[in-house]
Amino acid sequence: MPLKTDSRGLRLPMLALALGLCVALALVALAALRPGHGVADPSLGQLQSQLGAQQSRQQQLDQSIGSLNGLIDKLDAQISLVQGREQAVTEELADDRAKLRSVHGQLVRERALLVKLRAKLAAARRLLANQLVSGYESGTPTLVSVVLSSSGFQNLLNQINFLGRAEHEQKSLIAETAAAKRRATAAAQRLAKFERTDRRLTHDAVIRQRALVQMNQLLQSKQAALSKARAAQSAELKASRERSEALKHEISKVQAEQAAAAAAAAKASAQDAADAPLEPTGPALGADSGWAIPWSIVDCESGGQNFPPNGAGASGYYQIIPSTWQEYGGTGPAAYLASKAEQSVVARRIWDGAGPGAWDCASIVGIT
């Protein structure tokens, strides 16, 4: 027949009291985890606030570093332009000086030639002067005097040819000397012009070169300062990101701990709720009451819990032994493996067929 329970039903009030205490403690622990209670949430809020501040600072640093990169790029372009101009000015100055050296070399050669020509001119002038003096002192030679003074026809021809060549050479020497003088003078004038031009160009180039050098130094100084500022902000950004990662790790850890605590509290609460006795509703009997037999018997037998088999084999909400379970149409090998609804149907059949005496607790609670 139905289950044979020992004195388990007598211990149920103490069990219910202990379970109620556990539920109360669990509710207190759960309340401690709610927002606005305890120390966990303020710490989490503080971490999230710090993370937000770090992320805001990172955005500011990103914008600042972007602006610095733009300025540095512009300075790079300006420095390249200045350096290009400086190189061009240096090359122009070198070309001007090379031209000046070339003209100066030409002038040296012209002056050396002029010196030689002037020496020849001086010699020719002395020779011409001597000839003029000799001619003046001896009189101007005439054809008659030349003929008379010659010792023969051949000698006469020689003297005439000599006088012609001497006069031609003197004229040629004078012409060459004059041409050399003109070339030397022109070369000197060109040199003087180039020297003036070179001095002017050199002066202008030197001024431009100095200005470009100073501008280049100024731009590089600014670039160095911006690069230093960018390096400092990049280091700060890196540190801020590392701090953000640490804060995220701490937040995840706190959230995991809170989730675990909440899950544990919820599990304990659910377990306590499942272990708590179910209060009967409605009339003591009837399928609509929630229990197929009086609640006092159920409370004594199982406390409203779906217990597994005890030493006698009785199980389920109504503590039915396997033979009785099978006899009254229960499915499966044991009552606790079936649903509560099926257990209630079988228990009602037992109640209707065997009466309260099928349960030992009926006499204990005064139901016969």
C-alpha positions as CSV (number, residue, x, y, z in Angstrom):
1,M,0.0,0.0,0.0
2,P,1.1,3.7,0.0
3,L,4.2,4.9,1.5
4,K,5.5,4.1,4.8
5,T,7.3,7.1,6.1
6,D,9.0,7.3,9.4
7,S,8.9,10.4,11.5
8,R,9.9,12.7,8.5
9,G,6.6,14.5,8.6
10,L,7.2,15.5,12.2
11,R,10.5,17.2,11.2
12,L,9.0,19.3,8.5
13,P,8.1,22.4,10.6
14,M,11.8,22.7,11.6
15,L,12.8,22.2,8.0
16,A,10.4,24.9,6.9
17,L,11.8,27.2,9.5
18,A,15.4,26.6,8.4
19,L,14.4,27.1,4.7
20,G,12.6,30.3,5.6
21,L,15.7,31.6,7.3
22,C,17.9,30.8,4.3
23,V,15.4,32.6,2.0
24,A,15.6,35.7,4.2
25,L,19.4,35.6,4.2
26,A,19.4,35.2,0.4
27,L,17.1,38.2,0.0
28,V,19.3,40.3,2.3
29,A,22.4,39.3,0.2
30,L,20.5,40.1,-3.0
31,A,19.4,43.5,-1.7
32,A,23.0,44.2,-0.9
33,L,23.9,43.8,-4.6
34,R,21.2,46.2,-5.8
35,P,22.1,49.7,-7.1
36,G,22.6,52.2,-4.3
37,H,23.5,49.6,-1.7
38,G,26.9,48.3,-0.5
39,V,30.3,49.2,-1.9
40,A,30.4,47.2,-5.1
41,D,28.2,49.6,-7.3
42,P,29.9,52.9,-6.2
43,S,33.2,51.3,-7.1
44,L,31.9,50.2,-10.5
45,G,30.4,53.6,-11.1
46,Q,33.7,55.2,-10.2
47,L,35.6,52.9,-12.6
48,Q,33.1,53.7,-15.4
49,S,33.5,57.4,-14.7
50,Q,37.2,57.1,-14.8
51,L,37.0,55.2,-18.1
52,G,34.7,57.8,-19.6
53,A,37.2,60.5,-18.5
54,Q,40.0,58.6,-20.1
55,Q,38.1,58.0,-23.3
56,S,37.2,61.8,-23.5
57,R,40.9,62.6,-23.0
58,Q,41.9,60.2,-25.7
59,Q,39.5,61.9,-28.1
60,Q,41.0,65.3,-27.3
61,L,44.5,63.9,-27.7
62,D,43.6,62.3,-31.0
63,Q,42.3,65.6,-32.3
64,S,45.3,67.5,-31.0
65,I,47.8,65.0,-32.5
66,G,45.9,65.2,-35.8
67,S,46.3,69.0,-35.8
68,L,50.0,68.7,-34.9
69,N,50.4,66.2,-37.8
70,G,48.8,68.7,-40.1
71,L,51.1,71.5,-38.9
72,I,54.2,69.3,-39.2
73,D,53.3,68.3,-42.7
74,K,52.9,71.9,-43.7
75,L,56.2,72.8,-42.1
76,D,57.8,69.8,-44.0
77,A,56.5,71.3,-47.2
78,Q,57.7,74.8,-46.3
79,I,61.1,73.4,-45.3
80,S,61.4,71.5,-48.5
81,L,60.5,74.6,-50.5
82,V,63.0,76.8,-48.6
83,Q,65.7,74.2,-49.0
84,G,65.0,74.0,-52.7
85,R,65.3,77.8,-53.0
86,E,68.4,77.8,-51.0
87,Q,70.0,75.2,-53.2
88,A,68.9,77.1,-56.3
89,V,70.5,80.3,-55.0
90,T,73.7,78.5,-54.1
91,E,73.8,77.1,-57.6
92,E,73.2,80.5,-59.1
93,L,76.0,82.0,-57.0
94,A,78.3,79.2,-58.1
95,D,77.5,79.8,-61.8
96,D,78.1,83.5,-61.4
97,R,81.4,82.9,-59.8
98,A,82.4,80.4,-62.5
99,K,81.5,82.9,-65.2
100,L,83.5,85.6,-63.4
101,R,86.5,83.3,-63.2
102,S,86.2,82.5,-66.9
103,V,86.1,86.2,-67.8
104,H,88.9,86.9,-65.4
105,G,91.0,84.3,-67.1
106,Q,90.2,85.8,-70.5
107,L,91.2,89.2,-69.2
108,V,94.5,87.9,-67.8
109,R,95.3,86.4,-71.2
110,E,94.3,89.6,-73.0
111,R,96.4,91.7,-70.6
112,A,99.4,89.4,-71.1
113,L,99.0,89.7,-74.9
114,L,98.6,93.5,-74.5
115,V,101.8,93.6,-72.5
116,K,103.6,91.7,-75.3
117,L,102.0,93.9,-78.0
118,R,102.9,97.0,-76.1
119,A,106.5,95.8,-75.8
120,K,106.6,95.2,-79.5
121,L,104.9,98.6,-80.1
122,A,107.5,100.3,-77.9
123,A,110.3,98.6,-79.9
124,A,108.7,99.5,-83.1
125,R,108.2,103.0,-82.0
126,R,111.8,103.3,-81.0
127,L,112.9,101.8,-84.3
128,L,110.6,104.2,-86.1
129,A,111.8,107.1,-84.1
130,N,115.4,106.2,-84.9
131,Q,114.6,105.8,-88.5
132,L,112.8,109.2,-88.5
133,V,115.8,110.8,-86.7
134,S,118.2,109.2,-89.1
135,G,116.1,110.2,-92.0
136,Y,115.8,113.7,-90.7
137,E,119.5,114.0,-90.1
138,S,120.4,112.4,-93.4
139,G,117.6,114.0,-95.3
140,T,114.8,112.3,-97.0
141,P,116.0,109.7,-99.4
142,T,115.0,110.3,-103.0
143,L,115.0,108.0,-105.9
144,V,118.1,109.8,-107.3
145,S,120.0,109.5,-104.0
146,V,119.1,105.9,-103.6
147,V,120.3,105.2,-107.1
148,L,123.4,107.1,-106.7
149,S,124.2,105.5,-103.4
150,S,123.6,102.0,-104.6
151,S,126.6,100.0,-105.8
152,G,124.6,98.2,-108.4
153,F,121.2,97.4,-109.7
154,Q,120.7,94.5,-107.4
155,N,121.8,96.5,-104.4
156,L,119.4,99.2,-105.5
157,L,116.5,96.7,-105.6
158,N,117.5,95.4,-102.2
159,Q,117.4,98.8,-100.6
160,I,114.1,99.7,-102.2
161,N,112.6,96.4,-101.0
162,F,114.1,96.9,-97.5
163,L,112.6,100.3,-97.2
164,G,109.2,99.0,-98.3
165,R,109.2,96.0,-95.9
166,A,110.3,98.2,-93.0
167,E,107.5,100.6,-93.6
168,H,105.0,97.8,-94.0
169,E,106.2,96.1,-90.9
170,Q,106.0,99.3,-89.0
171,K,102.4,99.9,-90.2
172,S,101.4,96.3,-89.4
173,L,103.0,96.5,-85.9
174,I,101.2,99.7,-85.2
175,A,97.9,98.2,-86.4
176,E,98.4,95.0,-84.4
177,T,99.4,97.0,-81.3
178,A,96.3,99.2,-81.6
179,A,94.0,96.2,-82.1
180,A,95.5,94.5,-79.1
181,K,95.0,97.6,-77.1
182,R,91.4,97.7,-78.2
183,R,90.9,94.1,-77.2
184,A,92.6,94.5,-73.9
185,T,90.5,97.6,-73.2
186,A,87.3,95.8,-74.2
187,A,88.3,92.8,-72.0
188,A,89.0,95.2,-69.1
189,Q,85.6,96.8,-69.6
190,R,83.8,93.4,-69.7
191,L,85.7,92.3,-66.6
192,A,84.7,95.5,-64.8
193,K,81.1,95.0,-65.9
194,F,81.1,91.4,-64.8
195,E,82.8,92.3,-61.6
196,R,80.1,94.9,-60.8
197,T,77.4,92.4,-61.8
198,D,79.0,89.6,-59.8
199,R,79.3,91.8,-56.8
200,R,75.7,92.8,-57.1
201,L,74.5,89.2,-57.7
202,T,76.8,87.8,-55.1
203,H,75.6,90.4,-52.6
204,D,71.9,89.6,-53.4
205,A,72.5,85.9,-53.4
206,V,74.3,86.0,-50.1
207,I,71.4,88.1,-48.6
208,R,68.9,85.6,-50.0
209,Q,70.9,82.7,-48.8
210,R,71.2,84.0,-45.3
211,A,67.5,84.8,-45.2
212,L,66.7,81.3,-46.4
213,V,69.1,79.8,-43.9
214,Q,67.4,81.7,-41.1
215,M,64.0,80.8,-42.4
216,N,65.0,77.2,-42.6
217,Q,66.3,77.2,-39.1
218,L,63.2,78.9,-37.8
219,L,61.0,76.3,-39.5
220,Q,63.0,73.4,-38.3
221,S,62.9,74.9,-34.8
222,K,59.1,75.1,-35.0
223,Q,59.0,71.6,-36.4
224,A,61.1,70.3,-33.6
225,A,58.9,71.9,-31.0
226,L,55.8,70.5,-32.7
227,S,57.4,67.0,-32.9
228,K,58.3,67.2,-29.2
229,A,54.7,68.2,-28.3
230,R,53.3,65.4,-30.5
231,A,55.7,62.9,-28.9
232,A,54.5,64.0,-25.5
233,Q,50.8,63.8,-26.4
234,S,51.4,60.4,-28.1
235,A,53.0,59.1,-24.9
236,E,50.1,60.5,-22.9
237,L,47.6,58.9,-25.3
238,K,49.3,55.6,-25.0
239,A,49.3,55.8,-21.2
240,S,45.6,56.7,-21.3
241,R,44.7,53.8,-23.6
242,E,46.6,51.5,-21.3
243,R,44.7,52.9,-18.3
244,S,41.5,52.5,-20.2
245,E,42.3,48.8,-20.9
246,A,43.1,48.3,-17.2
247,L,39.8,50.0,-16.3
248,K,37.9,47.9,-18.7
249,H,39.5,44.8,-17.2
250,E,38.6,46.0,-13.7
251,I,35.0,46.8,-14.8
252,S,34.6,43.4,-16.4
253,K,36.0,41.7,-13.3
254,V,33.6,43.7,-11.0
255,Q,30.6,43.0,-13.4
256,A,31.5,39.3,-13.5
257,E,31.7,39.2,-9.7
258,Q,28.4,41.0,-9.4
259,A,26.8,38.7,-12.0
260,A,28.1,35.6,-10.2
261,A,26.9,36.9,-6.9
262,A,23.5,37.8,-8.4
263,A,23.3,34.4,-10.1
264,A,24.2,32.7,-6.9
265,A,21.7,34.7,-4.9
266,A,19.0,34.0,-7.6
267,K,19.9,30.4,-7.5
268,A,19.7,30.3,-3.8
269,S,16.4,32.2,-3.8
270,A,15.0,29.8,-6.4
271,Q,16.2,26.8,-4.5
272,D,14.8,28.2,-1.3
273,A,11.5,28.9,-3.1
274,A,11.4,25.4,-4.5
275,D,12.2,23.9,-1.1
276,A,9.6,26.0,0.6
277,P,6.2,24.3,1.3
278,L,3.4,25.1,-1.0
279,E,0.4,26.6,0.8
280,P,-2.8,24.9,-0.1
281,T,-5.4,27.0,-1.9
282,G,-9.1,26.4,-2.2
283,P,-10.8,23.5,-0.6
284,A,-8.8,20.7,1.0
285,L,-10.0,18.2,-1.7
286,G,-10.6,18.3,-5.4
287,A,-8.5,18.6,-8.5
288,D,-8.9,22.4,-8.7
289,S,-7.5,22.9,-5.2
290,G,-3.9,22.1,-6.4
291,W,-3.8,18.9,-4.3
292,A,-5.8,15.7,-4.8
293,I,-5.8,15.0,-1.0
294,P,-5.9,17.2,2.1
295,W,-2.9,19.5,2.3
296,S,-2.2,18.5,5.9
297,I,-1.5,15.0,4.7
298,V,0.7,16.3,1.8
299,D,2.5,18.6,4.2
300,C,3.2,15.7,6.6
301,E,4.3,13.3,3.8
302,S,6.5,15.5,1.6
303,G,6.1,19.2,2.6
304,G,4.8,19.7,-1.0
305,Q,8.1,18.6,-2.5
306,N,8.8,16.1,-5.3
307,F,11.1,13.9,-3.3
308,P,13.0,11.0,-4.8
309,P,12.4,7.5,-3.4
310,N,13.0,7.0,0.4
311,G,14.1,3.8,2.0
312,A,10.7,2.2,1.5
313,G,10.6,3.3,-2.2
314,A,7.9,6.0,-1.7
315,S,8.5,9.1,-3.8
316,G,6.9,12.2,-5.3
317,Y,4.6,14.8,-3.9
318,Y,2.3,12.2,-2.3
319,Q,4.9,9.7,-1.3
320,I,3.5,6.7,-3.3
321,I,5.4,3.4,-3.4
322,P,6.0,1.9,-6.9
323,S,3.5,-1.0,-6.5
324,T,0.7,1.3,-5.6
325,W,1.7,3.7,-8.3
326,Q,1.5,0.9,-10.9
327,E,-1.8,-0.4,-9.4
328,Y,-3.6,2.9,-9.8
329,G,-2.4,3.6,-13.4
330,G,0.7,5.6,-12.9
331,T,3.2,5.7,-15.8
332,G,6.8,5.0,-15.4
333,P,8.7,3.1,-12.7
334,A,8.2,5.7,-9.9
335,A,5.8,8.5,-9.0
336,Y,8.5,11.3,-8.7
337,L,9.4,10.8,-12.4
338,A,5.9,11.8,-13.5
339,S,4.4,15.3,-13.6
340,K,2.6,16.8,-10.6
341,A,-0.7,16.6,-12.5
342,E,-0.4,12.9,-13.1
343,Q,0.7,12.3,-9.5
344,S,-2.4,14.2,-8.4
345,V,-4.6,12.1,-10.6
346,V,-3.2,8.8,-9.3
347,A,-3.3,10.1,-5.7
348,R,-7.0,11.0,-6.1
349,R,-7.6,7.5,-7.4
350,I,-5.9,6.1,-4.3
351,W,-7.9,8.4,-2.1
352,D,-11.2,7.4,-3.7
353,G,-10.3,3.7,-3.6
354,A,-8.4,3.2,-0.4
355,G,-9.2,6.3,1.5
356,P,-7.0,8.3,4.0
357,G,-5.7,5.1,5.5
358,A,-3.4,4.7,2.5
359,W,-1.2,7.3,4.0
360,D,0.3,7.0,7.5
361,C,0.3,10.7,8.0
362,A,-3.5,10.8,7.8
363,S,-3.8,9.4,11.3
364,I,-1.0,11.7,12.5
365,V,-2.9,14.8,11.4
366,G,-6.2,13.4,12.6
367,I,-7.8,12.4,9.3
368,T,-9.4,9.0,9.3
